[in-house]
Amino acid sequence: MRDKQIEDLKDYKYGFSTDIESFKAPKGLNEEVIRFISNVKKEPDWLLQWRLKAFERLKVIKEPDWQKPKYPKIDYQDLYYYSAPKSFKEKPKNLEDLDPKLLETYKKLGIPLQEQKRLNGIAVDAVFDSVSVATTFKDTLTEKGIIFCSISEAIQKHPDLVKKYLGSVIPITDHFFATLNSAVFTDGSFVYIPPNVKCPMELSTYFRINASDTGQFERTLIIADKGSYVSYLEGCTAPMRDENQLHAANVELIALEDAEIKYSTVQNWYPGDKDGKGGIYNFVTKRGLCKGTNSKISWTQVETGSAITWKYPSCILKGDNSIGEFYSIAITNNHQKADTGTKMIHLGKNTKSKIISKGISAGKSDMTYRGLVDISKNASNSTNYTQCDSLLMGNKCGAHTVPYIKNKNSNSNIAHEATTSKISEDQLHYCQQRGLNQEEAVGLIVNGFCKEVLQQLPMEFAVEAQKLVGISLEGSVG
Amino acid sequence: MEQKLKTDFDKFISMSNFSNQEIKLKKEALDNFLKNGFPSRKLENWKFSDIKQIIQKNIGELTFYNDYNIKNEINDEIFIKEIEHNKIVIVNGKVERLSFEYEESNKINLTTLENFNQNPNDDNSLLSLNNSFSNKIHNILVKKNYSFKKPLIIYQITNEKVSNTNINFQLKFELEENSSIKIINLSDDNSEKNFINNLFNFNLGKNAILKNYKIDKKSNTNIKYDYSSINQKENSISETFIFSSGSDYKKNEVSCNLEGQYSSAFINGIHLLSKNKHHEIRTNTNHLYENTKSYQLIKSVIDDSSKSVYQGKIYVDSKAQKTDGYQLSKAVLLNEQAEFNAKPELEIYADDVKCSHGSASGSLDEDSIFYLMSRGLDKKTAKELLINGFLLDVVEKITDEEIKKLLKNMIGLN
């Protein structure tokens, strides 16, 4: 009896799905579906043509297969590419108009919108399946000239900005999943920070995957104009499902002269059950372009969920003196697999990059850090520092490090370090002697191991992330 | 190329006296090579050094037929005089002399192999090429409890008789329990534009010790691939040292399988490159059993528009608890055009391990140069001194004092 209770508790905390009737496009991937999506979203013709061009490209290129975690072949014709809750055909004007059931869902997730609006000072653009639910704190942002809305809205209201920057970092000719996203993306966030404006609050989007069989194809575009600053948070949970769900989002960041973008992610999507059944495929393309001189982009990620995580948030350091940073914690347990890391492409002079990656694998999981540091001929006086540490818990899991280092400039320095080890018996013994039980001791040590990355997260996230690290490793020791 | 390979192969077989078994195996190897062709950058292991393209660009059309009936003269002057040693002299891929004058003849067994292992991996078709075109494979067996009294120097000579030719050579060593051998492999190239493909197999029994020093110093325009496969039983030790500098293109690949407990493998290497030379070292250490140890130190000095590549992989099987693996690669780039690529890789399936790797590349430290100049050295001497010290670190890892001294003189590092 007690065992059952424990089992129940261990089950995925956010595993539920709301039964709002979905409004779907027909199954399958073809020109009609793309036209349907474009039409439903009342898009201008240039965007439709752009999508179709991506679709043409998609027919030619092949799905990549060099990654470490293998997965069963995805039937792209068997997916729905658009779904929206029915009651959203007419968009609500404020929070009170929302479907009560939907509000309930968010409550379970721990982000009651009203409360957040009042207490947290965070503007939330919540994406429920594919359509933007509600955008809060618009007024404060509008005052500063900041645009923070869904990308569909941006396409209607700020077509010039979208047209100028969409696909400028991740072109439609990129790899398979990025191109797929370009053809069928449904919604996502759009941020524009005008020159010399420091965004007064953390911008945050809570992603949520609902409706069975719907691959979610988000598109996020963040532009920081000259001298501006923005910190953006992305956090995810998804309901429990049996079929594997594909998530192929594209995130593009553009930092102009002297601008800074800080992008933080906490990802806790459904990882599948203990036997590795179900779970999300997280194949996301994230890329930032430091376009202007003195610009800076920093990625921070805490990856604890998904059956397979396969992503490399990257920085292209094009402007002179630009800076790229990557801080990552990736945790895999049970049958989870992750192949993640970053790419730092140094093109401008005096560019700097820093990579701190912490991988923890437990259970029967498999974790790979894969990264590229490329200093080109013209990037003189550039430096890179990379540190990737892996922690193994148990002898059924794997931890791998595959860094690619290319140095074509004699004035530039690259330093790379990597270690793999387990939690030392001495540390465990010390903690247990002080009265902690084994699980608490492991939690404490792991938190210390991750501290360098956790520190980079904004306050609101740091606390949550710390808890998440503990939850993810429950039951992995002893 | 396919037609050329087939006709050259038929000619080669008809001119030699292989047994039916050998011919059968060689045909299979050729078929395997024909299926895959030369490796290109599309294969992960050849990502930084596309040998298919390099051969096409620098040699063009290759001849695969190599006449092993020609008798080559050996000039005794090339032999090392500083130390007494046993010799194997290989000219253009043919073993011309095997002399173990310092050893007890009943402790060594020299044979040629009738059966050789087929290449198990498609990633490396060059091993198949080697199997199909190499001459009789000599097998050197060192019997139980016997240690070589003097080092064995393998002189690998090419002369002006060959050009635009693919030379394949293969040699196998078997070290029985408690035996040991020291080998120096010296390249002496007097030919231009050949593709030289070497394969060395070592099997180390319990407590066996192998010390293997590979020196490629003489400047030449040949393209070389050199593969050493080392299988190690319980408590055995292998030490490999690579000095890679002379050839226009060279890829050294060392693959160690640590199959028995307490076995250890040490691989140290130097790249000293100038002009437009392109060298690569790839190491593969597979920890397959408990309590095994591996260590790699690779240093590169890269000048002009040369290119140095290091790919190193430490693999730890789930059985191989208590593994100790360490790997460090460092590179100094002296010129704007120079390039360094590295891929240090860890693949680990056991939790009670200590594995780490480091890689650093950059220019010479300005502060150190300044310090030396303030002590009265000119800039050139200061730089030379720093480079000397940088590389000496690797040479000092050589465990045999006599050979260390010899190699220091030979390489010119003091």
HADDOCK unambig.tbl for C-alpha pairs under 7 A between the chains (distance, minus, plus):
assign (segid A and resid 392 and name CA) (segid B and resid 351 and name CA) 5.04 0.50 0.50
assign (segid A and resid 393 and name CA) (segid B and resid 351 and name CA) 6.11 0.50 0.50
assign (segid A and resid 394 and name CA) (segid B and resid 351 and name CA) 5.68 0.50 0.50
assign (segid A and resid 395 and name CA) (segid B and resid 318 and name CA) 6.17 0.50 0.50
assign (segid A and resid 395 and name CA) (segid B and resid 349 and name CA) 6.48 0.50 0.50
assign (segid A and resid 395 and name CA) (segid B and resid 350 and name CA) 4.80 0.50 0.50
assign (segid A and resid 395 and name CA) (segid B and resid 351 and name CA) 5.12 0.50 0.50
assign (segid A and resid 396 and name CA) (segid B and resid 349 and name CA) 6.77 0.50 0.50
assign (segid A and resid 397 and name CA) (segid B and resid 349 and name CA) 5.80 0.50 0.50
assign (segid A and resid 398 and name CA) (segid B and resid 348 and name CA) 5.35 0.50 0.50
assign (segid A and resid 398 and name CA) (segid B and resid 349 and name CA) 4.20 0.50 0.50
assign (segid A and resid 398 and name CA) (segid B and resid 350 and name CA) 6.97 0.50 0.50
assign (segid A and resid 399 and name CA) (segid B and resid 347 and name CA) 6.23 0.50 0.50
assign (segid A and resid 399 and name CA) (segid B and resid 348 and name CA) 5.14 0.50 0.50
assign (segid A and resid 399 and name CA) (segid B and resid 349 and name CA) 6.50 0.50 0.50
assign (segid A and resid 400 and name CA) (segid B and resid 346 and name CA) 5.06 0.50 0.50
assign (segid A and resid 400 and name CA) (segid B and resid 347 and name CA) 4.29 0.50 0.50
assign (segid A and resid 400 and name CA) (segid B and resid 348 and name CA) 5.73 0.50 0.50
assign (segid A and resid 401 and name CA) (segid B and resid 345 and name CA) 5.34 0.50 0.50
assign (segid A and resid 401 and name CA) (segid B and resid 346 and name CA) 4.79 0.50 0.50
assign (segid A and resid 401 and name CA) (segid B and resid 347 and name CA) 6.50 0.50 0.50
assign (segid A and resid 402 and name CA) (segid B and resid 343 and name CA) 6.74 0.50 0.50
assign (segid A and resid 402 and name CA) (segid B and resid 344 and name CA) 6.56 0.50 0.50
assign (segid A and resid 402 and name CA) (segid B and resid 345 and name CA) 4.68 0.50 0.50
assign (segid A and resid 402 and name CA) (segid B and resid 346 and name CA) 6.57 0.50 0.50
assign (segid A and resid 403 and name CA) (segid B and resid 343 and name CA) 5.54 0.50 0.50
assign (segid A and resid 403 and name CA) (segid B and resid 344 and name CA) 6.24 0.50 0.50
assign (segid A and resid 403 and name CA) (segid B and resid 345 and name CA) 6.59 0.50 0.50
assign (segid A and resid 404 and name CA) (segid B and resid 342 and name CA) 5.95 0.50 0.50
assign (segid A and resid 404 and name CA) (segid B and resid 343 and name CA) 4.73 0.50 0.50
assign (segid A and resid 405 and name CA) (segid B and resid 341 and name CA) 5.41 0.50 0.50
assign (segid A and resid 405 and name CA) (segid B and resid 342 and name CA) 4.86 0.50 0.50
assign (segid A and resid 405 and name CA) (segid B and resid 343 and name CA) 6.11 0.50 0.50
assign (segid A and resid 406 and name CA) (segid B and resid 340 and name CA) 5.91 0.50 0.50
assign (segid A and resid 406 and name CA) (segid B and resid 341 and name CA) 4.38 0.50 0.50
assign (segid A and resid 406 and name CA) (segid B and resid 342 and name CA) 6.45 0.50 0.50
assign (segid A and resid 407 and name CA) (segid B and resid 339 and name CA) 5.71 0.50 0.50
assign (segid A and resid 407 and name CA) (segid B and resid 340 and name CA) 5.06 0.50 0.50
assign (segid A and resid 407 and name CA) (segid B and resid 341 and name CA) 6.13 0.50 0.50
assign (segid A and resid 408 and name CA) (segid B and resid 337 and name CA) 6.98 0.50 0.50
assign (segid A and resid 408 and name CA) (segid B and resid 338 and name CA) 6.21 0.50 0.50
assign (segid A and resid 408 and name CA) (segid B and resid 339 and name CA) 4.43 0.50 0.50
assign (segid A and resid 408 and name CA) (segid B and resid 340 and name CA) 6.40 0.50 0.50
assign (segid A and resid 409 and name CA) (segid B and resid 336 and name CA) 5.68 0.50 0.50
assign (segid A and resid 409 and name CA) (segid B and resid 339 and name CA) 6.97 0.50 0.50
assign (segid A and resid 410 and name CA) (segid B and resid 333 and name CA) 4.89 0.50 0.50
assign (segid A and resid 410 and name CA) (segid B and resid 334 and name CA) 6.13 0.50 0.50
assign (segid A and resid 410 and name CA) (segid B and resid 335 and name CA) 5.82 0.50 0.50
assign (segid A and resid 410 and name CA) (segid B and resid 336 and name CA) 5.25 0.50 0.50
assign (segid A and resid 410 and name CA) (segid B and resid 338 and name CA) 6.94 0.50 0.50
assign (segid A and resid 410 and name CA) (segid B and resid 362 and name CA) 5.90 0.50 0.50
assign (segid A and resid 410 and name CA) (segid B and resid 363 and name CA) 5.40 0.50 0.50
assign (segid A and resid 411 and name CA) (segid B and resid 362 and name CA) 6.42 0.50 0.50
assign (segid A and resid 411 and name CA) (segid B and resid 363 and name CA) 5.65 0.50 0.50
assign (segid A and resid 412 and name CA) (segid B and resid 362 and name CA) 5.41 0.50 0.50
assign (segid A and resid 412 and name CA) (segid B and resid 363 and name CA) 6.87 0.50 0.50
assign (segid A and resid 413 and name CA) (segid B and resid 361 and name CA) 5.55 0.50 0.50
assign (segid A and resid 413 and name CA) (segid B and resid 362 and name CA) 4.20 0.50 0.50
assign (segid A and resid 414 and name CA) (segid B and resid 360 and name CA) 5.30 0.50 0.50
assign (segid A and resid 414 and name CA) (segid B and resid 361 and name CA) 5.16 0.50 0.50
assign (segid A and resid 414 and name CA) (segid B and resid 362 and name CA) 6.37 0.50 0.50
assign (segid A and resid 415 and name CA) (segid B and resid 359 and name CA) 5.79 0.50 0.50
assign (segid A and resid 415 and name CA) (segid B and resid 360 and name CA) 4.24 0.50 0.50
assign (segid A and resid 415 and name CA) (segid B and resid 361 and name CA) 6.59 0.50 0.50
assign (segid A and resid 416 and name CA) (segid B and resid 358 and name CA) 5.28 0.50 0.50
assign (segid A and resid 416 and name CA) (segid B and resid 359 and name CA) 4.84 0.50 0.50
assign (segid A and resid 416 and name CA) (segid B and resid 360 and name CA) 5.98 0.50 0.50
assign (segid A and resid 417 and name CA) (segid B and resid 357 and name CA) 5.85 0.50 0.50
assign (segid A and resid 417 and name CA) (segid B and resid 358 and name CA) 4.31 0.50 0.50
assign (segid A and resid 417 and name CA) (segid B and resid 359 and name CA) 6.50 0.50 0.50
assign (segid A and resid 418 and name CA) (segid B and resid 356 and name CA) 5.30 0.50 0.50
assign (segid A and resid 418 and name CA) (segid B and resid 357 and name CA) 5.23 0.50 0.50
assign (segid A and resid 418 and name CA) (segid B and resid 358 and name CA) 6.21 0.50 0.50
assign (segid A and resid 419 and name CA) (segid B and resid 355 and name CA) 5.69 0.50 0.50
assign (segid A and resid 419 and name CA) (segid B and resid 356 and name CA) 4.06 0.50 0.50
assign (segid A and resid 419 and name CA) (segid B and resid 357 and name CA) 6.51 0.50 0.50
assign (segid A and resid 420 and name CA) (segid B and resid 354 and name CA) 6.13 0.50 0.50
assign (segid A and resid 420 and name CA) (segid B and resid 355 and name CA) 5.13 0.50 0.50
assign (segid A and resid 420 and name CA) (segid B and resid 356 and name CA) 6.06 0.50 0.50
assign (segid A and resid 421 and name CA) (segid B and resid 351 and name CA) 6.70 0.50 0.50
assign (segid A and resid 421 and name CA) (segid B and resid 352 and name CA) 6.71 0.50 0.50
assign (segid A and resid 421 and name CA) (segid B and resid 353 and name CA) 5.58 0.50 0.50
assign (segid A and resid 421 and name CA) (segid B and resid 354 and name CA) 5.30 0.50 0.50
assign (segid A and resid 421 and name CA) (segid B and resid 355 and name CA) 6.71 0.50 0.50
assign (segid A and resid 422 and name CA) (segid B and resid 351 and name CA) 5.74 0.50 0.50
assign (segid A and resid 422 and name CA) (segid B and resid 352 and name CA) 5.93 0.50 0.50
